[in-house]
Amino acid sequence: MRLLRLVLSSVRVVFLAVFCALEMSAGPADQVFLSPETTLLTSQDNDRQLSLLFSQYRFVAISLGGSNLRVSINDGHNHVLSRALVKWDKIYGRDGVKTALPNEIIEKTAATIEELINKAGLDKKAVHRVVANLAGPVDEEEGIFGSDFKTPNLPFDRYPFVGQLQKELDKRKMVVKVTIVNDAKGALWGETYHPDGLLKDYADGGIVIIGTGVNVAVKKNGEVYLGPTGREILEGGHNLFQVKRNKKNRVHYVWTGDQAKGGHPIERGKVPPAIRRQGKKAAAAFLQKQAEFIQENPHYPVMAWDQGMRDFDEYLSGPGINQRLRQAGLKGYTVKNLTKKAKFGDRVAIDWIQEIGTEIGYALAAFMAAYSQEPFVEHLVLVSGVAENLAKGVIQKGDKEDILMKSIRSGVARELVSHFGISLERARVLSNGVMRSQLTYERELVSYQPTDADILRNNLTPNHTVAEFLTAQAL
């Protein structure tokens, strides 16, 4: 045990030495220092003192989607200390948030953060970072929300989210660092970091969001994996779309992330403004000269929307399912009450849930087939409102799983074998690896894990240098 403690102490000394070198390279004007309390650390109480610093650290986590805004205050151990909820339909009505002004969303977000901090009795200076999980394409480095195309369920299009939120927080006397990630990436890390997360024991795995929108994110060897070029596995809800139906009205899905490279496939048949919003440069070229575009870009994905084909997001998201129920003339049926109706034996509700599950299985099969030999497709966790709640607890006599999960898994296995030619053995492994998350929205509130460097950087004062601290650590 003594040898282990010495090894761990040495590792931390090396880490802090690197941290010190990086900070010192900024020059004398950016010299960093250590608080007097921390300089008292020794190799024996180092872990206890560092744990205390983690407990004292505070940051804000945000989950922003088309249905809700959720905000929490977390400590350095990623414990959620307090939280707030804003339901957009209470402010804008159903789907009204799509037409809201982006600055209104920013102002409401900043105000909610401020209210939560005040309610917790915190000094605003005690909050060091704001981490926002956003439902839509983001450019993390540039701080842009709606980077590749307009966000489907929110009013952001090439919007400088980080800069505008920082500006709004500055008005409220909060000087903090703001960072953004796509909500799928946030959900991936939430399922990894949370003690009840289903990916915490796997270096390879992924999540599939099925809620107000649909998306996919995966990790490989413990790191986020976006594909060979770093652009393929983005916007999975749009890059999985239907390609044909047979005489039995059965649909197949195709994965086009490797072709779109994070872009939005062109939906042929939609009105030009809608196509232009979704596809940016590719859409503009397509609208200008369709025949020439297809000839010059034969592999860019074009979906036959005019022939009834739909993408994963439009067909199987919560709003998509509700639209299909309305089109079927099923008054009084919604994605939220299908489960309750099914529990009381409503045959219409049961049939719809099974059909939805089968279609989800077909869509997942197309993604799995594209990466069939990758370990991450062996562990896919279904997350968000539809995935977490639809048919939960609706188990038919003789079955061990609910009707949604049974339909999804059977759909995956059947499609992998019959359509994609995957072996039955491999198909069983992949279908059995599809899981329903045990968490709810809180996964995105714990998607950021503070590091030693984060904690120490916010506990340095003009009294002692990091070098003095390292000396104490080495004793």
C-alpha positions, 0 to 999 in steps of 0.5 A: 500500500505504501508503494502504491501511494508513492507511485500515485504521488509521483504521477501527480507530481509529474502531472502538476509539473506539466501543468506548471510548465504550461502556465509558466509559458504564458509569461510573467503577466500570467504567472499563476500562484497557489493559495496558502491553504494548498501549499500546506499539502504533503504527500500524506494528505494530498488526496484528501486536500485535493478532494476538498478542492473538488468539493468546493469547485462550482460550475453550471451545466446546461441542457438546451433542447427543443422542449426544455432548458435545464440548468444545474449547479455542480461541484467538482465531483460532478454532484448536481447540487441544485437544478432548474427547469424551463418548459418552452411550451409554457412560454411559446406554446407547442413548437413556438420556440422554433420561431423565437428570437435567438437572443430571447433564448440566450437572455432566458438562459442567462437569467435562469443561471443567475436565478439558480445561483442566487437561490443557492446563496452562491457568490457569482465569483464562485462559479468558474465555468458554464458547459452547454449541451445543445441539441443541434450542430455545433462548432466547439472551437468557434462557439457556433450553434447551428454550424452546419445547418439551422437547428431543427427544433431551435431558432439558431443558424450560424449563431455565436452562442458562446460569445452571446451567452458570455456577453449576457452573463457579463451583464449579470457580473458573471465572468466565466468560461463558456463551452458548448458540445452537441447534446449527443456528445454530452449524453455519451459522456453522461452515460460514461461518467454517471454511476448508473450510466450503461457505458461506464464499464465500456471503452467502446459504445454509443448513444442514440438520442430519440426525443424531440430530435434524433442523433447518434454519438459513439466512443472508441478506445475511450474517446469520442469517435467521429469516423475516419476523417472526423466528420462522418458520425455527425447528425445521425438523425438525418444521415439515416434515411429511408431508401425504398419500400417493398410490396409489404410496405417495408422500409430500409434505411441507409447510412450516409454520414460517410458521404455527407461528412456532417452535412444534411442530406438534400431532401428532394421535393421540399420547397427551396427555402427548406432545402437551403436551410438544411444543406447550406452550400450543397443545397444552394448548388443543388437548387441552382442546377440539380442535374449538374450537381448530381452529375458532379457529386454522385455520392452526395446523399439525396433523399426522395422526400417527394416519394415519401421517404423520410429520415430517422429524425423526421419519422421517429422523433417525438414530433415525427410520431405525433405527426404520423398519428395525426395523419392516421386520423387517430385523435387522442393518441400521442407519443406521450399517452401511447404507453398508458393506452397500451398498459390498458390493452389498447390494441391500436397503441400496442400495434403502433409501439411495435411498428415504431420499435421495428422501424427504430431497429431498421434504422439502427441496423443501417448504422451498425452495418456501416460499422459492423466490425467496430466494438462501439456498435455492440453497446448502443444506449437509447436515450431521451424522452421517446427512448426512455419512456415509450412502452416502459413496463408494457410487457406481454405475457411470456416475455422478459422485455417490454414491447418496444425493446423487443421490437427494436431488437428483433428489427435490428437482427432481422434487418442485419441478416436479411438486408445487410447480409450480416451473420446471424451470430453477429446480428444477435450480438449487436441486437442484444447490445441495444439497451434502454438508458436507466437515466433521464435528462441528468446525464447531460448535466454530468457530461463534463468532468472537471480535471485536476488542472481546472480545480487547481487553476481556480485555487491559485492566488498571489501568495505562493507559486506552483513551484512551491507546491510541487516542492511540498508534493515531493516531500 
